[in-house]
Amino acid sequence: MKPAQQQLIERIRTLLPHWEEHNQAHILEMERWREQLIQHELAELADSLLEVVEQMRGTSDALNQALSQVPEQSQQ
């Protein structure tokens, strides 16, 4: 593997977990906001936010899938 490719892979190996962690933080925050919406009888908006949360969970799954496809360091 070329040095530039290896460097790119190393960077992606670092970024993917960071992006997934960041996404999880947003999910938790949205869930807290959703609870407030429910408490204030804003169910329709809470349902919309739930759809966003579910999509973001799918994004987390996709990020983890991408990470699983990153070549190991020993493959050169």
N, C-alpha and C positions, 0 to 999 in steps of 0.2 A: 504494500500500500504506500502511496506517495505521502511525503511528509505533510503536505497541505491537506490531504484527505484525512490523515490521522489527527491533525490539529482540529479540523472541523468536527470530526466524530467526538473528540474529547470535549469540545465546547458544547455540542448537543447533549452529550451524556450528562453534563452539568446543568444545562438549561432545562431539560425536560422535567426533572424532579422539582426544580424551582417553580416552573410554570404550574405544575400540578398542585404543589403546596399553596401557591398563591390562589389558584382556582378554588381550592378547598376553603381557604379563608373567606373568600367572597361568598361561597355557598353558606357557610355558617352565619355570616352577617345577614344575608338575605333571609335565612330561616328566622332569625331574630326579628327582622322587620315584618316578616309574614305573620308571626305570632301577634305582633302589635296590631296589624291590620285586622286580624280575626277578632281580637279583643275589642276593637272599635267598630265591629260589625261592617267591615269592608271586605266581605267574603269574595266578591267578584275580583277585586284587585288582588286579594290574597291568592286566589286560584291562578291568576295570571302570573304572579310571582312564583308559584309552585311550578308552573310550566318552565319558567326560566331556570329554576333550580334543577329540575330534572334534565334539562338540556345541558346544563353545566356539569352534572354528574356524568353524562355521556361524554363530555369533553375530557373530564378526568380519566375516564376509561380509555379514551383514544390516546391521550398523552402517555398513559402507562403502556398501552399497546405499542406505541411508537418507541418508547424506551426499551421494550423487550426486543425490538428489532435492531437496536444499535449494536454493531459488531463489537465483539470483545477485543480488548487490547492485544491479546496474543495473536489475533488474525492479522497478519501483515503480508 
